Amino acid sequence: MEDELHCIACKQLFNNPVLLPCYHAICLNCAVHAQRPLEPSASQENSGNSTTSSSSTTESHSSSSDYHHSESDKLSILSETDSGVVCNSRPNSYVGTPNINGIVFPPVSAGSYSLSCPACKKTVYFDDNGAHNLPKYRTMRNIVDRYGELRHIVPKCQLCEREPAADATVLCEQCEVLYCDSCRENCHPSRGPLAKHNLLEPLAGKLALRNKIRNRDIICSDHEEECLSMYCMVCKTPVCAVCMHESRHSSHDVQAINTMCKAQKTELSQNLQQLSEKARTTTEFIQRLKQMSEKLNGECEELERQVDARCDALIRSIERRRQWLIDTVRQDKETKQRSLKEHVASCTCKLQKTTSLLQFCIEALKENDPVSFLQVGSMLIARVSNTDLTWHKDVLPSPRSYHQLDLTLDDNTVLKAIEHMNFIQMKTPSAALIITEECSAENNSVTIAWQPPASSYIEGYVLELDDGNGGDFREVYCGIETICTVDGLHFNCTYNARVKAFNSAGEGEYSEIIGLQTSEVAWFAFDPCLSSPELCFTPDNLTVTCEGFEHRVALGSVGFSRGVHYWEFTVDRFDADTDPSFGVARLDVSKEEMLGKDEFGWSMYIDKQRSWFMHCRNHEQRCEGGIQVGSTVGVLLDLNKHQLSFFVNDEPQGPVAFNGLYGVFYPAVSVNRGVAVTLHTALDAPSDVDDC
């Protein structure tokens, strides 16, 4: 609150504050020093409109000075009045607003003064009494006094001409002026007519003065025997009962002064409540900004550590590479030196042999016996000629390859990479682009491919798929790959897919939606991994047999939860004492007994003459007609109607076998020794399916 308690002229706590028509406050002493006398011509010129100027200035709305404290998060507002409305923000703060509407200043004449507001520069004109015409800002003075008492601020002398003024030591109860010791001796001697004035200690005097002023302010200035009890709504001023009947207020709307005071305090409290909420919101916003600043500092420190760590890693990598390069040079040097030593040894040996040959030939030339010389002459000539021809080949093959290293260090790529090492601006990625020509749908799976958004740093992608029936999207993949295959979907459904990229800055926009149609009919085979290990399958997993006497269950490779599906089995081998079982099953069906004997299997088992429907070991609906080698058994799973039906040789085998099928079902068959069946898929349902 301290900013509100400083004079806009002297920047000190208010001392005897007065209120300008523009609602700005100023110390009376500052107003007296700031006023300027008007010239006679200016006085005459303005005498006709002084009342108008004062009136228009008085009627102008207040424009509060904005003082922004350097620590704005310390802003606090509290209004606690007798209206019963309390605006809580922080304690020990008080806000009040004076009311000076209706003030009429005297007309301008010779010896008049003018005063410009230091805040808004609006000018007000006075008579020869000058700034002393301004009303006392009693509310501000009371608040300053209470603030000074709370902070133990010593009041200043009101008559000191030096700056700053000396501390006041006494307050005259009659003069209502604070004096220091020097000014009291000069301006208020304890003799003569002033000897009867009561001098009080400053703080006690201020309290007595406030009580005196409070009692004086409730008396009407025009009728000294009447108290101000009403408030004129037109003139915006307090009036007494006599004023209501004898003056211009008689025709005006008046209200009880206490009622109006309470109403205005209530309105002010409500407005302060709203302003306090804004101040609280702003305080929270400032705290968030500070937290952002702290977070920014932390992120910068973390980034610096990462830069140091990565550069250190690069330096270590360069050191390892440097050592490897040096070792490579040394190894090449050793190889060259070893080759040089070997060549030196080879040349030395060759030279020794040649020298020996030369000496031997020289001695042979000394032979005087022609027969003896001719015995070895041809041989020596051939040896010398051959040695001469192969001399350069044996002695000097390629000396350059030994004394010169064939290695050159190529560091241009690394230097360019280091020069291009920079920070990436972390922005939210752009939308990814789905590559339509690389997307496909096969059976009950779809494959979606996309390419990264241009000029964006990507940490991963999120692929979303709907339910194939226009429902909500759900996440099916999250990773760095740009292609994904989703299995286990429904047949004959159109799936919509979309993808978005993300990084540490956030998630990008979704790509355009692409629709993919799964197959209308299912093709599948037996799945050995889901079937009993005692079964035997052909390489294409379409034919199944069993070597044991007990039934074993084989499951298909796909499961169905929606749509109409039909498949058939061809009986390739069939002994008289066997009864294979055909139908559907859950994934956790028992694989070591006949299909339909537990709660996870629904089947029809059949022999040469008749068939039965079985589930949870319950046998139902015996039907005449059996199978033999070459017969076909069809299974119709209608999950739109949640029914299971069977066909033998394209004819319905009894009524609908089972109803109320909900969930995921796998094609299934159970066989034992003497039975072999082959699976046929991707078939259309029988034409008379509606009649079965």
FIZA-425082 format. One line per 10 residues: number of its first residue (from 1); their letters; for each residue x negated, y negated, z of C-alpha. Coordinates in steps of 0.25 Angstrom, whole numbers, plus 2048, in hexadecimal, padded with zeros to 3 digits. Layout:
NUM	a	X/Y/Z ~ ...
//
This chain:
1	medelhciac	800/800/800 ~ 7F4/7F7/802 ~ 7F4/7F2/7F3 ~ 802/7EC/7F6 ~ 7FD/7E4/802 ~ 7F3/7DC/7FB ~ 7F5/7CE/7F5 ~ 7F4/7CD/7E6 ~ 7EC/7C0/7E8 ~ 7E2/7C2/7F3
11	kqlfnnpvll	7E2/7D2/7F3 ~ 7E3/7D2/802 ~ 7EE/7D7/80B ~ 7FA/7CD/80A ~ 7F9/7C1/814 ~ 807/7BA/816 ~ 80C/7C0/808 ~ 816/7B8/800 ~ 81F/7BE/7F5 ~ 81F/7B8/7E7
21	pcyhaiclnc	82C/7B8/7DE ~ 825/7C3/7D5 ~ 825/7CB/7E2 ~ 816/7CB/7E3 ~ 810/7C8/7F0 ~ 805/7BF/7F4 ~ 7FE/7B9/800 ~ 804/7AB/804 ~ 7F6/7A6/805 ~ 7F3/7AC/7F7
31	avhaqrplep	7FF/7A6/7F1 ~ 7FC/798/7F7 ~ 7EE/798/7F1 ~ 7F4/79D/7E3 ~ 7FF/793/7E2 ~ 7FC/787/7D8 ~ 803/779/7D9 ~ 80B/775/7CD ~ 808/768/7C6 ~ 814/75D/7C7
41	sasqensgns	817/75F/7B8 ~ 817/76E/7BA ~ 820/76C/7C6 ~ 82A/764/7BF ~ 82A/76D/7B3 ~ 82C/779/7BB ~ 836/773/7C5 ~ 842/776/7BD ~ 83F/784/7BB ~ 838/788/7C8
51	ttssssttes	844/78E/7CE ~ 846/796/7C1 ~ 837/79A/7C1 ~ 838/79E/7D0 ~ 845/7A5/7CD ~ 840/7AD/7C1 ~ 834/7B1/7C8 ~ 83C/7B5/7D4 ~ 845/7BE/7CC ~ 83A/7C5/7C4
61	hssssdyhhs	837/7D3/7C8 ~ 82B/7D7/7D1 ~ 81F/7DC/7CA ~ 817/7E4/7D4 ~ 808/7E3/7D3 ~ 801/7F0/7D0 ~ 7F6/7F3/7D8 ~ 7EF/801/7D5 ~ 7E7/807/7E0 ~ 7DB/80E/7DC
71	esdklsilse	7DF/81A/7E4 ~ 7ED/81B/7DE ~ 7F0/828/7E5 ~ 7F1/821/7F2 ~ 7FE/81A/7EE ~ 808/81B/7F9 ~ 816/816/7FA ~ 820/817/806 ~ 82C/80F/809 ~ 833/811/816
81	tdsgvvcnsr	83F/808/819 ~ 84C/808/821 ~ 854/80C/814 ~ 851/81A/818 ~ 84A/81E/80C ~ 83B/822/80E ~ 831/823/802 ~ 826/82B/807 ~ 819/82B/800 ~ 80E/828/80A
91	pnsyvgtpni	80F/821/818 ~ 80B/813/81D ~ 810/80C/810 ~ 81B/802/80F ~ 821/7FC/803 ~ 82B/7F0/803 ~ 830/7E5/7F9 ~ 834/7D7/7FD ~ 840/7D0/7F7 ~ 83F/7C2/7F3
101	ngivfppvsa	849/7C1/7E8 ~ 851/7B4/7E9 ~ 845/7AB/7ED ~ 847/79D/7E7 ~ 83A/795/7E7 ~ 83B/786/7E9 ~ 83C/77D/7DC ~ 82E/779/7D6 ~ 82B/76A/7D9 ~ 81E/761/7DA
111	gsyslscpac	814/768/7E3 ~ 819/776/7DF ~ 811/782/7DE ~ 810/78E/7D5 ~ 80B/79C/7D7 ~ 807/7A7/7CE ~ 809/7B6/7D3 ~ 7FB/7BC/7D2 ~ 801/7C9/7CE ~ 80B/7C6/7C3
121	kktvyfddng	808/7B7/7C0 ~ 816/7B2/7C2 ~ 817/7A4/7C7 ~ 81F/79E/7D2 ~ 821/790/7D5 ~ 822/789/7E3 ~ 825/77C/7EA ~ 81B/775/7F2 ~ 81C/780/7FC ~ 815/789/7F2
131	ahnlpkyrtm	812/797/7F5 ~ 818/796/803 ~ 826/797/7FC ~ 823/7A6/7F9 ~ 82B/7AF/803 ~ 823/7B7/80D ~ 821/7C5/809 ~ 825/7CB/816 ~ 825/7D9/813 ~ 817/7D9/80D
141	rnivdrygel	812/7D1/819 ~ 818/7DC/823 ~ 812/7E7/81B ~ 804/7E0/81B ~ 805/7DE/82A ~ 809/7ED/82C ~ 7FE/7F1/823 ~ 7F4/7E8/82A ~ 7F8/7EE/838 ~ 7F7/7FC/833
151	rhivpkcqlc	7E9/7FA/82D ~ 7E5/7F1/838 ~ 7E2/7E5/82E ~ 7DF/7D8/836 ~ 7E8/7CD/830 ~ 7E0/7C1/829 ~ 7E1/7B3/82C ~ 7EB/7AB/824 ~ 7E4/79E/824 ~ 7D6/7A2/821
161	erepaadatv	7D1/79B/814 ~ 7C5/7A4/813 ~ 7C5/7B2/80C ~ 7C7/7BC/812 ~ 7CF/7B6/81D ~ 7CB/7B8/82C ~ 7D3/7C2/835 ~ 7DF/7BC/83C ~ 7DE/7BB/84B ~ 7EC/7B5/84E
171	lceqcevlyc	7F9/7B3/848 ~ 802/7A7/84B ~ 810/7AB/84E ~ 816/79E/84B ~ 80D/79A/83E ~ 80D/7A9/83A ~ 7FF/7A8/835 ~ 7F2/7B0/838 ~ 7E6/7A9/83C ~ 7D7/7AD/83E
181	dscrenchps	7D0/7A6/84A ~ 7CA/79B/841 ~ 7D7/798/83A ~ 7DF/798/847 ~ 7D6/78D/84D ~ 7D7/785/840 ~ 7E5/787/83C ~ 7EC/78B/849 ~ 7E6/784/855 ~ 7EB/788/863
191	rgplakhnll	7EF/77A/866 ~ 7FA/770/862 ~ 807/775/85D ~ 800/782/859 ~ 7FD/785/867 ~ 80B/78B/869 ~ 809/795/85E ~ 808/7A4/862 ~ 7FB/7AA/85C ~ 7FC/7BA/85B
201	eplagklalr	7F2/7C5/858 ~ 7F4/7C7/849 ~ 7FA/7D5/849 ~ 804/7D2/855 ~ 807/7C4/84E ~ 80A/7CB/841 ~ 814/7D4/848 ~ 81A/7C8/84F ~ 81B/7C1/842 ~ 821/7CC/83B
211	nkirnrdiic	82C/7CD/845 ~ 82E/7BE/844 ~ 82F/7BD/835 ~ 839/7C9/835 ~ 842/7C1/83F ~ 840/7B5/836 ~ 843/7BC/829 ~ 851/7C0/82D ~ 856/7B2/82F ~ 85C/7AB/824
221	sdheeeclsm	853/79F/81F ~ 860/797/81C ~ 868/79A/829 ~ 85E/79C/834 ~ 869/7A1/83D ~ 86C/7AD/834 ~ 865/7BA/831 ~ 863/7BF/823 ~ 86E/7CB/823 ~ 872/7CC/814
231	ycmvcktpvc	86B/7CD/807 ~ 870/7C5/7FA ~ 870/7CF/7EE ~ 870/7C3/7E4 ~ 865/7BB/7EA ~ 85D/7C6/7EF ~ 85B/7C0/7FD ~ 85F/7C2/80B ~ 86A/7B8/811 ~ 871/7B6/81E
241	avcmhesrhs	880/7B6/820 ~ 881/7A7/81F ~ 87A/7A7/811 ~ 885/7B1/80D ~ 890/7A7/80F ~ 88A/799/80D ~ 87F/79A/802 ~ 87F/79F/7F4 ~ 87E/7AE/7F9 ~ 88D/7AD/7FD
251	shdvqaintm	891/7B2/7EF ~ 886/7BC/7EE ~ 886/7CB/7F1 ~ 87F/7CD/7FF ~ 87B/7DA/806 ~ 877/7DD/814 ~ 868/7DA/815 ~ 865/7E8/81C ~ 86D/7EF/812 ~ 866/7E9/806
261	ckaqktelsq	858/7EB/80D ~ 85B/7FA/80F ~ 861/7FB/801 ~ 854/7F5/7FB ~ 84B/7FD/804 ~ 853/80A/800 ~ 851/806/7F1 ~ 842/803/7F3 ~ 840/810/7FA ~ 847/818/7EF
271	nlqqlsekar	83E/811/7E5 ~ 832/813/7ED ~ 836/822/7EE ~ 835/823/7DF ~ 828/81B/7DE ~ 823/823/7E9 ~ 826/830/7E1 ~ 81E/82A/7D5 ~ 813/826/7DF ~ 813/835/7E4
281	tttefiqrlk	813/83A/7D6 ~ 808/831/7D2 ~ 800/835/7DE ~ 802/844/7DA ~ 7FE/840/7CC ~ 7F1/839/7D0 ~ 7EE/846/7D9 ~ 7F0/84E/7CC ~ 7E6/845/7C5 ~ 7DC/846/7D0
291	qmseklngec	7DE/855/7CF ~ 7DC/855/7C0 ~ 7CF/84D/7C3 ~ 7CA/857/7CD ~ 7CE/862/7C3 ~ 7C7/85B/7B8 ~ 7BA/85A/7C0 ~ 7BB/868/7C3 ~ 7BD/86C/7B5 ~ 7B1/863/7B1
301	eelerqvdar	7A8/86A/7BB ~ 7AD/877/7B7 ~ 7AA/874/7A8 ~ 79D/86F/7AC ~ 79A/87C/7B3 ~ 79E/883/7A7 ~ 796/87B/79D ~ 78A/87D/7A6 ~ 78D/88C/7A7 ~ 78F/88E/798
311	cdalirsier	783/886/795 ~ 77A/88E/79F ~ 780/89A/798 ~ 77C/895/78B ~ 76E/892/790 ~ 76D/8A0/796 ~ 771/8A5/788 ~ 767/89D/781 ~ 75C/8A1/78B ~ 760/8B0/788
321	rrqwlidtvr	760/8AD/779 ~ 753/8A5/77A ~ 74C/8B1/781 ~ 752/8BB/777 ~ 74C/8B2/76C ~ 73E/8B1/772 ~ 73E/8C0/775 ~ 742/8C2/766 ~ 736/8B9/762 ~ 72D/8C1/76B
331	qdketkqrsl	732/8CE/766 ~ 730/8CA/757 ~ 722/8C5/75B ~ 71E/8D2/761 ~ 724/8D9/755 ~ 71B/8D0/74C ~ 70F/8D2/754 ~ 711/8E1/755 ~ 712/8E1/746 ~ 706/8D8/744
341	kehvasctck	6FD/8E1/74D ~ 702/8EE/745 ~ 6FE/8E7/738 ~ 6F1/8E3/73E ~ 6EE/8F1/742 ~ 6F3/8F6/734 ~ 6EA/8EC/72D ~ 6DE/8EF/736 ~ 6E0/8FE/733 ~ 6E1/8FC/724
351	lqkttsllqf	6D5/8F3/725 ~ 6CD/8FD/72C ~ 6D1/908/722 ~ 6CE/8FF/716 ~ 6C0/8FB/71C ~ 6BD/90A/71E ~ 6C1/90C/710 ~ 6B8/901/70B ~ 6AC/906/712 ~ 6AF/914/70E
361	ciealkendp	6B0/910/6FF ~ 6A3/907/701 ~ 69C/914/706 ~ 6A2/91C/6FA ~ 69D/912/6F0 ~ 68F/915/6F5 ~ 690/924/6F1 ~ 686/927/6E6 ~ 68B/935/6E3 ~ 696/932/6D8
371	vsflqvgsml	69C/940/6DA ~ 69F/93C/6E9 ~ 6A4/92E/6E6 ~ 6AD/933/6DB ~ 6B3/93D/6E5 ~ 6B9/931/6ED ~ 6B8/925/6E4 ~ 6C6/927/6DE ~ 6CC/928/6EC ~ 6C5/91C/6F1
381	iarvsntdlt	6C9/914/6E6 ~ 6D8/918/6E8 ~ 6D7/915/6F7 ~ 6D1/907/6F5 ~ 6DB/904/6EA ~ 6E7/908/6F3 ~ 6E1/901/6FF ~ 6E0/8F4/6F7 ~ 6EE/8F5/6F1 ~ 6F5/8F7/6FE
391	whkdvlpspr	6EC/8ED/706 ~ 6F6/8E2/706 ~ 702/8EB/709 ~ 6FB/8F2/715 ~ 6F3/8E6/71B ~ 6FB/8DA/718 ~ 70A/8DD/717 ~ 711/8D0/71C ~ 709/8C9/726 ~ 714/8BE/727
401	syhqldltld	71E/8C7/72D ~ 714/8C8/739 ~ 710/8BA/73C ~ 71D/8B3/73A ~ 72A/8B5/742 ~ 737/8B6/73A ~ 740/8B0/745 ~ 746/8A2/745 ~ 74F/89D/751 ~ 75D/899/74C
411	dntvlkaieh	763/890/756 ~ 76B/887/74E ~ 778/88E/751 ~ 776/88D/760 ~ 772/87F/75F ~ 77F/87C/757 ~ 787/884/761 ~ 781/87C/76D ~ 784/86F/766 ~ 792/873/764
421	mnfiqmktps	794/877/772 ~ 79F/86E/777 ~ 7AB/86D/780 ~ 7B9/872/77A ~ 7C4/868/77D ~ 7CE/871/784 ~ 7DC/86E/77E ~ 7E8/876/77E ~ 7E7/87F/771 ~ 7EF/87D/765
431	aaliiteecs	7FA/887/760 ~ 7F4/894/75B ~ 7F7/898/74D ~ 7FD/8A6/74A ~ 7F8/8AD/73E ~ 804/8B2/738 ~ 7FE/8BB/72D ~ 7F6/8C3/738 ~ 803/8C5/741 ~ 80B/8D2/73F
441	aennsvtiaw	815/8DB/745 ~ 814/8EA/745 ~ 81D/8F4/74B ~ 820/8EE/759 ~ 814/8E6/75A ~ 810/8D8/755 ~ 802/8D2/752 ~ 800/8C3/753 ~ 7F4/8BB/74F ~ 7F0/8AD/751
451	qppassyieg	7E5/8A3/74F ~ 7DF/899/759 ~ 7E4/88B/758 ~ 7DA/882/751 ~ 7D0/879/75A ~ 7D5/87F/767 ~ 7CD/886/772 ~ 7D5/893/775 ~ 7D3/89C/781 ~ 7DF/8A5/77E
461	yvlelddgng	7EC/8A8/777 ~ 7FA/8AB/77C ~ 803/8B4/773 ~ 812/8B4/776 ~ 81D/8BC/770 ~ 82C/8BC/772 ~ 835/8C8/775 ~ 838/8CB/766 ~ 846/8C6/768 ~ 844/8B7/769
471	gdfrevycgi	841/8B7/778 ~ 837/8AF/780 ~ 828/8B0/77D ~ 81F/8B8/786 ~ 810/8B9/786 ~ 80A/8C6/780 ~ 7FB/8C2/77F ~ 7F1/8B9/785 ~ 7E3/8B9/780 ~ 7D8/8B4/776
481	etictvdglh	7DC/8BD/76B ~ 7E3/8B7/75E ~ 7EB/8C4/75B ~ 7F4/8CC/763 ~ 7FD/8D8/760 ~ 809/8DB/769 ~ 80E/8E9/76A ~ 81B/8EF/770 ~ 825/8E5/76A ~ 833/8E8/766
491	fnctynarvk	836/8ED/758 ~ 83E/8E5/74E ~ 83C/8D8/756 ~ 836/8CB/752 ~ 82C/8C6/75C ~ 827/8B7/75C ~ 819/8B4/760 ~ 811/8A8/764 ~ 804/8A5/769 ~ 7FD/899/770
501	afnsagegey	7EE/896/774 ~ 7E9/892/782 ~ 7DC/88D/788 ~ 7D9/886/796 ~ 7E0/879/791 ~ 7ED/880/790 ~ 7F6/888/786 ~ 7F8/884/777 ~ 805/883/76F ~ 80B/890/76A
511	seiiglqtse	809/894/75C ~ 814/895/752 ~ 81D/8A2/755 ~ 81C/8AE/74C ~ 826/8B9/74B ~ 823/8C7/749 ~ 82C/8D3/746 ~ 82A/8E0/74C ~ 82D/8ED/744 ~ 83C/8F0/742
521	vawfafdpcl	839/8FF/745 ~ 82F/905/74D ~ 824/90F/748 ~ 81C/916/753 ~ 815/923/756 ~ 813/92C/762 ~ 809/926/76C ~ 800/931/772 ~ 7FC/928/77D ~ 80A/926/782
531	sspelcftpd	80D/935/780 ~ 80A/942/787 ~ 7FB/946/785 ~ 800/955/782 ~ 806/950/775 ~ 7FF/952/768 ~ 801/947/75D ~ 7FD/946/74E ~ 7F3/93B/74B ~ 7FE/931/747
541	nltvtcegfe	805/934/754 ~ 812/937/74D ~ 813/946/750 ~ 813/94C/75E ~ 812/95A/763 ~ 80F/961/770 ~ 808/96E/773 ~ 80E/970/781 ~ 81B/976/785 ~ 81F/96A/78E
551	hrvalgsvgf	825/95E/787 ~ 81C/952/786 ~ 821/943/782 ~ 81B/93B/777 ~ 81E/92C/776 ~ 81E/922/76B ~ 815/917/769 ~ 81F/90B/76B ~ 82A/908/774 ~ 837/902/771
561	srgvhyweft	83F/8F8/77A ~ 848/8F2/76F ~ 84E/8F5/762 ~ 853/901/75A ~ 848/90C/757 ~ 849/91A/750 ~ 83F/925/74E ~ 83F/933/74B ~ 837/940/74E ~ 835/94B/744
571	vdrfdadtdp	835/959/74A ~ 828/960/743 ~ 828/96C/74C ~ 832/972/755 ~ 833/97F/75D ~ 840/985/761 ~ 83D/984/770 ~ 83A/975/770 ~ 842/969/772 ~ 83B/95B/76F
581	sfgvarldvs	840/94F/776 ~ 842/941/76E ~ 845/933/774 ~ 83F/927/77B ~ 837/925/788 ~ 831/91B/791 ~ 822/919/791 ~ 821/920/79E ~ 829/92D/79A ~ 824/93A/79F
591	keemlgkdef	81B/940/794 ~ 81B/94E/79A ~ 829/952/799 ~ 835/952/78F ~ 839/944/78A ~ 846/940/792 ~ 843/948/79F ~ 83F/93B/7A6 ~ 845/92E/7A8 ~ 83C/927/79D
601	gwsmyidkqr	840/930/791 ~ 84D/931/789 ~ 84D/93C/77F ~ 855/947/777 ~ 84F/955/777 ~ 853/95E/76C ~ 851/96D/768 ~ 856/975/75C ~ 865/974/760 ~ 868/968/769
611	swfmhcrnhe	863/95C/770 ~ 865/954/77D ~ 862/946/782 ~ 859/945/78E ~ 855/93A/798 ~ 851/93D/7A7 ~ 853/94C/7A5 ~ 862/94A/7A2 ~ 866/951/795 ~ 872/94B/78E
621	qrceggiqvg	87A/94B/781 ~ 877/959/77B ~ 878/958/76C ~ 878/964/762 ~ 86D/964/757 ~ 85F/967/758 ~ 852/965/750 ~ 848/96E/749 ~ 83B/96C/741 ~ 83D/960/737
631	stvgvlldln	848/959/740 ~ 848/94A/743 ~ 84B/944/750 ~ 84E/935/750 ~ 84E/92C/75D ~ 856/91F/75C ~ 853/915/767 ~ 85C/909/767 ~ 858/8FF/771 ~ 862/8F5/76D
641	khqlsffvnd	86D/8FE/772 ~ 863/905/77C ~ 866/913/776 ~ 85F/920/772 ~ 864/929/767 ~ 85F/936/760 ~ 860/93B/752 ~ 85D/949/74C ~ 85B/94A/73D ~ 861/93C/73B
651	epqgpvafng	86D/940/743 ~ 871/93A/751 ~ 86E/944/75C ~ 87A/942/765 ~ 87F/934/76A ~ 876/929/76F ~ 86C/930/779 ~ 869/925/783 ~ 86E/917/786 ~ 869/90C/78F
661	lygvfypavs	85A/90C/78A ~ 853/900/78F ~ 844/8FE/78F ~ 838/903/786 ~ 839/911/780 ~ 82F/919/778 ~ 832/924/76E ~ 82F/931/774 ~ 830/940/771 ~ 82C/94C/77A
671	vnrgvavtlh	827/959/773 ~ 821/967/778 ~ 81B/973/771 ~ 821/976/764 ~ 826/968/760 ~ 820/95E/757 ~ 827/951/753 ~ 823/945/74A ~ 827/937/74D ~ 82D/92E/742
681	taldapsdvd	82F/91F/745 ~ 833/912/73E ~ 840/918/73A ~ 84E/911/739 ~ 859/915/742 ~ 863/91F/73C ~ 86E/918/735 ~ 879/91E/73E ~ 873/919/74B ~ 87F/911/74E
691	dc	888/91E/74D ~ 87F/926/757
//
